[in-house]
Amino acid sequence: MNPELPFLTTRKVFSVSELVGSVSDLLEAHFGAIFLEGEITNLRQPVSGHLYLTLKDSNAQIKGVVFRRQARLFDFTPENGMTVICRGRLTVYETRGDLQMIIDYMEPSGRGAYRMALEKLKKKLAGEGLFDESRKKQLPVLPRVIGIVTSPTGAAIRDILKVIRKRNERVTVLIYPARVQGAQAPGEIAEGIATFNRHDLADVLIVGRGGGSTEDLDAFNSEEVIRAIAASDIPVISAVGHEIDITLSDLAADVRAPTPTAAAEMVILEKEQWVKRIQELKTRLMHDFQLLIERRRNGLRQLESQLVDPRHRLSLIRMKLDDLLARLSGQMAHQVQIKRRNVLDTQHHLSRFTPRQMLLESRRSLSLLTDRLREGVARLIRDRRTELTGYAALLGSYNPKNVLRRGYSITLSEATGAIVKDAKNVTKGEMVKILLAEGTLGCMVKKRVS
């Protein structure tokens, strides 16, 4: 035994593990389950599923751990920078000797709780379709009346009126005065939107306020205001002058403007913008007219290709007539030849018989045959002439002039030159040309009977 260290034999000597374990026991026994408020930093979640973090305030910090089975019970997702209230017990992590808190419950604190509530509201309203792009309405091109729901004394209304008066002094502006922050603000803003819709007072609404802190925008994150905007039949522009934060009003409105001034600029276009839009519409109109004219021209070409030339049909009929005449002449010559052969045969028989009576009978027979021949030829000529007359009449029926002489007329569109076949294709006031048997009339359509 070392005589210089007698106190070692009279005092208990702890190992490091024993000391750390004793401190842990003392902490748990003294504090038990405690509540601790702090800001989350150094948050991480390894593959084990446990949450490791540090809770701090302005002067101190302490490490904390949330085991996986407890983390699954949280109804929010912890994030760095979030201020929370935790419940747990104090202990010492023996491996490193660090003081830490084993956390079994956690909830957001202050604005953290507000943000959680806001996120829940956002998910709820989104689930109802209040933020869907399909329900958003187009802004009117030339509004005659602009409705504004905002504070009548704030900078926002002055900025809006300045832009509107500069761009179009003839536009009527109606202002519904409403608080834009405080407990009564949501109700007044919602009532303003409903009033404009109830009486159909405006073509477009601007709802908003000037800049401010995040807390100042609470009214434009309220469920009452969001539902009023979504229910509006009048297009709504959300004009909250806080470009960094996106409020729920921005999501529900038909259009979001970063500032009240920008909202006024959206509603009233400058002269140069109107000139540009008119030029674009003019170009589009000219292009559409060119397409229409080209389609009409192609249709006319198609009709022309389908039209039968009367001269061509006349030539065909003449060829058929010449063929019939040639066949008629050939048949007549053949019949004459047959009759002549019969006469020769008769003469041959006569030459063999000399009695006068036979000669007379032969002459009578010849005369009879001659008459029959003449009648046959005459009948054949009549038949062919009748057929020829029919073809001539058919040819005449195809002549447009003959159709017009019977009292008919042809109506043409003066704009396109196309034949008007259906009264539905003619509009009141349209100029048409009427072709008659003799001359042409220019007429204006006053009404369409059927």
PAZAFI-942598 format. One record per residue (C-alpha): residue in three letters; residue number from 1; x, y, z. Coordinates in Angstrom, 3 decimals. Layout:
<rs>
Ala  NUM  X  Y  Z
...
</rs>
This chain:
<rs>
Met  1  0.000  0.000  0.000
Asn  2  1.226  3.426  -0.921
Pro  3  1.529  5.474  2.262
Glu  4  1.205  8.705  0.289
Leu  5  -2.371  7.905  -0.868
Pro  6  -4.236  6.795  2.218
Phe  7  -7.541  8.375  1.024
Leu  8  -7.838  5.776  -1.766
Thr  9  -8.576  3.093  0.811
Thr  10  -11.338  5.054  2.516
Arg  11  -13.275  6.450  -0.512
Lys  12  -15.330  4.708  -3.212
Val  13  -13.770  4.838  -6.668
Phe  14  -16.245  4.934  -9.627
Ser  15  -15.582  3.695  -13.091
Val  16  -16.606  6.020  -15.942
Ser  17  -19.540  3.756  -16.826
Glu  18  -20.680  3.663  -13.215
Leu  19  -20.494  7.441  -12.924
Val  20  -22.364  8.121  -16.183
Gly  21  -24.977  5.516  -15.230
Ser  22  -25.409  7.079  -11.811
Val  23  -25.853  10.546  -13.353
Ser  24  -28.512  9.145  -15.690
Asp  25  -30.344  7.576  -12.796
Leu  26  -30.182  10.805  -10.814
Leu  27  -31.492  12.844  -13.762
Glu  28  -34.413  10.507  -14.379
Ala  29  -35.207  10.304  -10.690
His  30  -35.022  14.061  -10.178
Phe  31  -36.723  15.366  -13.353
Gly  32  -38.844  12.429  -14.513
Ala  33  -40.913  13.228  -17.629
Ile  34  -40.437  16.866  -18.555
Phe  35  -41.620  19.252  -21.304
Leu  36  -38.989  21.189  -23.201
Glu  37  -39.405  23.921  -25.836
Gly  38  -36.731  24.666  -28.406
Glu  39  -35.817  25.073  -32.063
Ile  40  -34.876  21.978  -34.072
Thr  41  -31.406  21.915  -35.633
Asn  42  -29.086  19.224  -37.008
Leu  43  -32.071  17.005  -37.798
Arg  44  -31.238  13.660  -39.428
Gln  45  -32.944  10.323  -39.910
Pro  46  -30.719  7.346  -40.802
Val  47  -31.955  4.063  -42.225
Ser  48  -32.889  2.887  -38.733
Gly  49  -35.854  5.302  -38.808
His  50  -34.865  7.029  -35.542
Leu  51  -34.756  10.841  -35.471
Tyr  52  -31.625  12.549  -34.151
Leu  53  -31.745  16.301  -33.520
Thr  54  -30.607  19.184  -31.377
Leu  55  -32.965  21.473  -29.449
Lys  56  -31.661  24.981  -28.844
Asp  57  -32.618  28.437  -27.689
Ser  58  -30.599  31.652  -27.724
Asn  59  -28.215  30.486  -24.927
Ala  60  -27.991  26.682  -24.815
Gln  61  -28.673  23.456  -26.654
Ile  62  -29.284  19.790  -25.894
Lys  63  -29.302  16.714  -28.072
Gly  64  -32.412  14.608  -28.493
Val  65  -33.500  11.328  -30.023
Val  66  -36.917  10.042  -31.132
Phe  67  -37.168  6.306  -31.596
Arg  68  -38.798  5.068  -34.795
Arg  69  -41.951  3.689  -33.140
Gln  70  -42.640  7.106  -31.558
Ala  71  -41.765  9.112  -34.679
Arg  72  -44.434  7.211  -36.603
Leu  73  -47.103  8.551  -34.218
Phe  74  -46.380  12.236  -35.002
Asp  75  -49.093  13.949  -37.120
Phe  76  -46.537  16.312  -38.719
Thr  77  -43.031  16.138  -40.146
Pro  78  -40.343  17.807  -37.968
Glu  79  -38.049  20.170  -39.895
Asn  80  -34.948  22.218  -39.141
Gly  81  -35.849  25.682  -37.892
Met  82  -39.204  24.566  -36.471
Thr  83  -39.914  25.480  -32.835
Val  84  -41.462  22.553  -31.000
Ile  85  -42.584  21.448  -27.530
Cys  86  -41.226  18.004  -26.613
Arg  87  -42.048  15.601  -23.812
Gly  88  -39.436  13.085  -22.634
Arg  89  -36.859  12.147  -20.036
Leu  90  -33.274  13.274  -19.533
Thr  91  -30.439  10.775  -19.727
Val  92  -26.734  10.563  -20.475
Tyr  93  -25.551  8.762  -23.596
Glu  94  -22.882  6.559  -21.982
Thr  95  -20.704  6.057  -25.077
Arg  96  -19.909  9.759  -25.387
Gly  97  -21.069  11.070  -22.034
Asp  98  -23.474  13.499  -23.726
Leu  99  -26.565  14.814  -22.019
Gln  100  -29.607  14.064  -24.182
Met  101  -33.367  13.828  -24.085
Ile  102  -35.305  10.714  -25.069
Ile  103  -38.409  12.246  -26.758
Asp  104  -41.736  10.373  -26.848
Tyr  105  -44.037  13.256  -27.905
Met  106  -43.614  16.416  -29.992
Glu  107  -45.890  19.192  -31.246
Pro  108  -45.224  22.452  -33.135
Ser  109  -45.036  25.633  -31.092
Gly  110  -46.040  29.201  -32.005
Arg  111  -45.832  29.908  -35.795
Gly  112  -44.797  26.334  -36.302
Ala  113  -48.242  25.258  -35.129
Tyr  114  -49.769  27.909  -37.331
Arg  115  -47.882  26.632  -40.364
Met  116  -49.040  23.094  -39.621
Ala  117  -52.647  24.226  -39.390
Leu  118  -52.210  26.183  -42.605
Glu  119  -50.812  23.143  -44.376
Lys  120  -53.742  21.025  -43.205
Leu  121  -56.186  23.656  -44.474
Lys  122  -54.357  23.784  -47.791
Lys  123  -54.613  20.009  -48.234
Lys  124  -58.274  20.062  -47.267
Leu  125  -59.225  22.787  -49.764
Ala  126  -57.064  21.268  -52.487
Gly  127  -58.857  17.962  -51.974
Glu  128  -62.150  19.773  -52.625
Gly  129  -60.785  21.081  -55.936
Leu  130  -60.742  24.772  -54.930
Phe  131  -57.235  25.227  -56.361
Asp  132  -57.769  23.298  -59.637
Glu  133  -56.688  25.070  -62.817
Ser  134  -59.768  23.757  -64.628
Arg  135  -62.099  25.985  -62.582
Lys  136  -60.160  29.225  -63.111
Lys  137  -61.870  31.870  -65.250
Gln  138  -60.393  34.150  -67.925
Leu  139  -60.053  37.858  -67.182
Pro  140  -62.273  40.159  -69.306
Val  141  -60.459  41.897  -72.162
Leu  142  -62.162  45.286  -71.719
Pro  143  -63.731  45.520  -68.253
Arg  144  -66.163  48.393  -67.803
Val  145  -66.395  48.103  -64.000
Ile  146  -63.539  46.998  -61.724
Gly  147  -64.378  45.967  -58.169
Ile  148  -61.754  46.281  -55.413
Val  149  -61.952  44.687  -51.951
Thr  150  -59.241  46.183  -49.732
Ser  151  -58.556  48.808  -47.092
Pro  152  -59.634  52.262  -48.350
Thr  153  -56.761  53.920  -46.478
Gly  154  -53.868  51.639  -47.421
Ala  155  -51.160  52.139  -50.000
Ala  156  -52.569  49.323  -52.137
Ile  157  -55.707  51.226  -53.183
Arg  158  -53.673  54.312  -54.106
Asp  159  -51.346  52.257  -56.303
Ile  160  -54.268  50.518  -58.039
Leu  161  -56.186  53.736  -58.730
Lys  162  -53.041  55.456  -60.010
Val  163  -52.451  52.777  -62.642
Ile  164  -56.125  52.543  -63.691
Arg  165  -56.561  56.319  -64.089
Lys  166  -53.337  56.544  -66.063
Arg  167  -54.343  53.850  -68.529
Asn  168  -58.117  54.307  -68.869
Glu  169  -60.044  57.128  -67.182
Arg  170  -63.395  55.830  -68.478
Val  171  -63.322  52.639  -66.413
Thr  172  -65.645  52.671  -63.381
Val  173  -63.995  51.597  -60.096
Leu  174  -66.084  50.376  -57.153
Ile  175  -64.369  49.947  -53.763
Tyr  176  -65.670  47.738  -50.963
Pro  177  -63.868  48.918  -47.810
Ala  178  -62.616  46.023  -45.695
Arg  179  -60.032  45.454  -43.016
Val  180  -57.071  43.460  -44.349
Gln  181  -55.692  42.260  -41.026
Gly  182  -57.051  41.458  -37.615
Ala  183  -59.818  39.179  -36.367
Gln  184  -62.580  40.923  -38.360
Ala  185  -60.659  41.030  -41.638
Pro  186  -61.638  37.596  -43.071
Gly  187  -65.370  38.225  -42.603
Glu  188  -65.242  41.683  -44.199
Ile  189  -63.178  40.515  -47.173
Ala  190  -65.481  37.538  -47.787
Glu  191  -68.565  39.742  -47.503
Gly  192  -67.092  42.201  -50.004
Ile  193  -66.566  39.435  -52.569
Ala  194  -70.072  38.079  -51.965
Thr  195  -71.628  41.563  -52.288
Phe  196  -70.081  42.163  -55.709
Asn  197  -71.336  38.757  -56.901
Arg  198  -74.780  39.065  -55.315
His  199  -75.549  42.285  -57.195
Asp  200  -73.355  41.606  -60.256
Leu  201  -71.577  44.924  -59.736
Ala  202  -68.267  44.354  -61.544
Asp  203  -66.620  42.593  -64.476
Val  204  -63.502  41.681  -62.486
Leu  205  -62.443  41.824  -58.813
Ile  206  -59.097  42.753  -57.248
Val  207  -58.751  41.408  -53.696
Gly  208  -55.621  42.149  -51.706
Arg  209  -53.476  44.464  -49.648
Gly  210  -50.048  46.030  -49.590
Gly  211  -46.904  44.458  -48.170
Gly  212  -46.476  43.301  -44.599
Ser  213  -45.095  40.578  -42.396
Thr  214  -46.137  36.963  -42.690
Glu  215  -48.516  37.418  -39.745
Asp  216  -50.163  40.344  -41.557
Leu  217  -51.284  37.965  -44.334
Asp  218  -53.371  35.733  -42.041
Ala  219  -56.691  37.024  -43.417
Phe  220  -55.744  35.876  -46.926
Asn  221  -55.024  32.378  -45.602
Ser  222  -58.397  32.062  -43.860
Glu  223  -60.873  29.410  -45.007
Glu  224  -63.685  31.974  -45.123
Val  225  -61.875  34.158  -47.676
Ile  226  -60.691  31.185  -49.749
Arg  227  -64.211  29.806  -50.094
Ala  228  -65.578  33.240  -51.003
Ile  229  -62.990  33.577  -53.794
Ala  230  -63.694  30.052  -55.076
Ala  231  -67.462  30.699  -55.091
Ser  232  -67.152  33.973  -57.034
Asp  233  -68.726  34.020  -60.493
Ile  234  -66.731  37.187  -61.210
Pro  235  -63.053  36.578  -62.093
Val  236  -60.839  37.349  -59.058
Ile  237  -57.254  38.622  -59.032
Ser  238  -55.390  38.009  -55.773
Ala  239  -53.117  40.997  -55.190
Val  240  -51.316  40.466  -51.883
Gly  241  -48.203  42.621  -51.932
His  242  -45.840  40.009  -50.585
Glu  243  -43.945  38.376  -53.445
Ile  244  -42.031  35.928  -51.237
Asp  245  -44.988  34.128  -49.643
Ile  246  -47.780  32.484  -51.608
Thr  247  -51.085  32.767  -49.739
Leu  248  -54.014  30.387  -50.134
Ser  249  -55.900  33.292  -51.703
Asp  250  -53.314  33.272  -54.507
Leu  251  -54.015  29.585  -55.115
Ala  252  -57.805  29.971  -55.113
Ala  253  -57.952  33.128  -57.263
Asp  254  -58.282  32.962  -61.034
Val  255  -55.078  35.011  -61.413
Arg  256  -52.319  35.879  -58.925
Ala  257  -50.631  39.265  -59.073
Pro  258  -47.421  39.780  -57.064
Thr  259  -48.482  43.314  -56.083
Pro  260  -51.616  45.496  -56.242
Thr  261  -49.923  47.588  -58.949
Ala  262  -49.338  44.492  -61.033
Ala  263  -53.020  43.556  -60.621
Ala  264  -54.111  46.898  -62.037
Glu  265  -51.698  46.474  -64.951
Met  266  -53.208  43.046  -65.704
Val  267  -56.729  44.472  -65.848
Ile  268  -56.006  47.567  -67.947
Leu  269  -53.616  47.060  -70.863
Glu  270  -51.458  49.907  -72.196
Lys  271  -52.002  51.418  -75.646
Glu  272  -48.957  49.633  -77.060
Gln  273  -50.308  46.304  -75.819
Trp  274  -53.648  46.997  -77.484
Val  275  -51.940  47.932  -80.762
Lys  276  -49.941  44.711  -80.606
Arg  277  -53.034  42.624  -79.867
Ile  278  -55.023  44.294  -82.677
Gln  279  -52.170  43.649  -85.103
Glu  280  -52.065  39.997  -84.041
Leu  281  -55.819  39.690  -84.561
Lys  282  -55.542  41.409  -87.954
Thr  283  -52.814  39.015  -89.046
Arg  284  -54.847  36.038  -87.871
Leu  285  -57.970  37.367  -89.659
Met  286  -56.092  37.872  -92.941
His  287  -54.679  34.369  -92.683
Asp  288  -58.150  32.912  -92.074
Phe  289  -59.580  34.834  -95.050
Gln  290  -56.804  33.596  -97.313
Leu  291  -57.519  30.017  -96.241
Leu  292  -61.244  30.549  -96.878
Ile  293  -60.629  32.020  -100.337
Glu  294  -58.279  29.176  -101.221
Arg  295  -60.850  26.604  -100.123
Arg  296  -63.531  28.317  -102.222
Arg  297  -61.163  28.460  -105.204
Asn  298  -60.382  24.759  -104.899
Gly  299  -64.090  23.991  -104.679
Leu  300  -64.740  26.023  -107.840
Arg  301  -61.981  24.182  -109.671
Gln  302  -63.512  20.878  -108.621
Leu  303  -66.944  21.971  -109.874
Glu  304  -65.435  23.127  -113.157
Ser  305  -63.776  19.748  -113.613
Gln  306  -67.121  18.019  -113.105
Leu  307  -69.048  20.327  -115.477
Val  308  -69.902  18.789  -118.919
Asp  309  -69.251  21.095  -121.885
Pro  310  -72.469  21.314  -124.028
Arg  311  -70.353  21.609  -127.166
His  312  -68.707  18.288  -126.417
Arg  313  -72.100  16.637  -125.878
Leu  314  -73.374  18.219  -129.123
Ser  315  -70.418  16.761  -130.981
Leu  316  -71.241  13.311  -129.631
Ile  317  -74.868  13.652  -130.721
Arg  318  -73.794  14.828  -134.180
Met  319  -71.509  11.820  -134.517
Lys  320  -74.369  9.527  -133.541
Leu  321  -76.659  11.278  -136.057
Asp  322  -74.110  10.878  -138.848
Asp  323  -73.836  7.212  -137.972
Leu  324  -77.617  6.799  -138.122
Leu  325  -77.786  8.612  -141.477
Ala  326  -75.039  6.408  -142.877
Arg  327  -76.832  3.295  -141.662
Leu  328  -80.123  4.593  -143.116
Ser  329  -78.555  5.277  -146.495
Gly  330  -76.951  1.879  -146.550
Gln  331  -80.203  0.175  -145.641
Met  332  -82.127  2.093  -148.318
Ala  333  -79.553  1.181  -150.966
His  334  -79.776  -2.429  -149.886
Gln  335  -83.576  -2.370  -150.131
Val  336  -83.442  -0.783  -153.629
Gln  337  -80.967  -3.394  -154.710
Ile  338  -83.252  -6.155  -153.469
Lys  339  -86.230  -4.658  -155.255
Arg  340  -84.231  -4.191  -158.439
Arg  341  -83.211  -7.816  -158.274
Asn  342  -86.837  -8.756  -157.871
Val  343  -87.724  -6.671  -160.931
Leu  344  -85.030  -8.351  -162.960
Asp  345  -86.342  -11.698  -161.865
Thr  346  -89.825  -10.663  -162.898
Gln  347  -88.564  -9.453  -166.269
His  348  -86.851  -12.752  -166.675
His  349  -90.121  -14.546  -166.035
Leu  350  -91.917  -12.203  -168.410
Ser  351  -89.434  -12.943  -171.104
Arg  352  -90.450  -16.542  -170.945
Phe  353  -94.193  -15.781  -171.120
Thr  354  -95.616  -13.704  -174.006
Pro  355  -99.290  -13.494  -173.242
Arg  356  -100.455  -9.945  -172.582
Gln  357  -102.369  -10.987  -169.471
Met  358  -99.258  -12.242  -167.842
Leu  359  -97.595  -8.976  -168.717
Leu  360  -100.416  -6.988  -167.141
Glu  361  -100.367  -9.085  -163.985
Ser  362  -96.685  -8.698  -163.795
Arg  363  -97.034  -4.951  -164.162
Arg  364  -99.695  -4.878  -161.445
Ser  365  -97.461  -6.956  -159.207
Leu  366  -94.567  -4.626  -159.982
Ser  367  -96.711  -1.586  -159.224
Leu  368  -97.802  -3.145  -155.934
Leu  369  -94.288  -3.955  -154.984
Thr  370  -93.204  -0.438  -155.951
Asp  371  -95.905  1.091  -153.745
Arg  372  -94.920  -1.128  -150.865
Leu  373  -91.322  -0.170  -151.427
Arg  374  -92.177  3.519  -151.353
Glu  375  -94.294  3.103  -148.244
Gly  376  -91.530  1.150  -146.542
Val  377  -88.944  3.734  -147.469
Ala  378  -91.254  6.563  -146.387
Arg  379  -91.999  4.827  -143.072
Leu  380  -88.337  4.178  -142.492
Ile  381  -87.531  7.819  -143.203
Arg  382  -90.328  8.951  -140.844
Asp  383  -89.043  6.681  -138.073
Arg  384  -85.525  7.920  -138.483
Arg  385  -86.721  11.535  -138.637
Thr  386  -88.744  11.056  -135.421
Glu  387  -85.708  9.572  -133.718
Leu  388  -83.570  12.412  -135.020
Thr  389  -86.130  14.962  -133.731
Gly  390  -86.002  13.307  -130.287
Tyr  391  -82.234  13.562  -130.155
Ala  392  -82.456  17.205  -131.263
Ala  393  -84.990  17.921  -128.473
Leu  394  -82.766  16.143  -125.947
Leu  395  -79.853  18.213  -127.119
Gly  396  -81.930  21.365  -126.758
Ser  397  -82.881  20.437  -123.187
Tyr  398  -79.208  20.449  -122.235
Asn  399  -78.809  24.009  -123.531
Pro  400  -78.887  26.400  -120.502
Lys  401  -80.401  29.133  -122.701
Asn  402  -83.428  26.981  -123.463
Val  403  -83.888  26.270  -119.744
Leu  404  -83.764  29.995  -119.024
Arg  405  -86.318  30.710  -121.795
Arg  406  -88.806  28.477  -119.991
Gly  407  -88.818  30.939  -117.079
Tyr  408  -85.991  29.548  -114.981
Ser  409  -83.021  31.552  -113.731
Ile  410  -79.563  30.881  -112.254
Thr  411  -78.505  32.647  -109.023
Leu  412  -74.805  33.295  -108.386
Ser  413  -73.072  34.644  -105.255
Glu  414  -71.547  37.970  -106.244
Ala  415  -68.769  37.489  -103.677
Thr  416  -67.633  34.017  -104.744
Gly  417  -69.263  33.491  -108.153
Ala  418  -70.589  30.125  -106.974
Ile  419  -74.074  28.897  -107.912
Val  420  -76.508  29.291  -104.978
Lys  421  -78.287  25.964  -104.503
Asp  422  -79.562  26.394  -100.934
Ala  423  -81.164  29.471  -99.339
Lys  424  -79.285  28.639  -96.111
Asn  425  -76.031  29.514  -97.868
Val  426  -77.142  33.164  -98.394
Thr  427  -77.166  35.763  -95.628
Lys  428  -79.307  38.841  -95.315
Gly  429  -77.788  41.800  -97.164
Glu  430  -75.622  39.628  -99.429
Met  431  -75.376  40.656  -103.128
Val  432  -76.300  38.033  -105.741
Lys  433  -76.483  37.922  -109.591
Ile  434  -79.505  36.362  -111.334
Leu  435  -78.936  35.078  -114.894
Leu  436  -82.082  35.268  -117.102
Ala  437  -82.768  34.184  -120.677
Glu  438  -82.031  37.747  -121.700
Gly  439  -79.715  39.758  -119.437
Thr  440  -78.492  39.621  -115.804
Leu  441  -79.913  41.163  -112.598
Gly  442  -77.895  42.314  -109.566
Cys  443  -79.948  41.879  -106.365
Met  444  -79.577  42.224  -102.567
Val  445  -81.067  39.550  -100.293
Lys  446  -83.560  41.186  -97.876
Lys  447  -84.870  38.069  -96.208
Arg  448  -84.704  34.313  -96.431
Val  449  -88.153  32.685  -96.735
Ser  450  -87.016  29.142  -96.002
</rs>
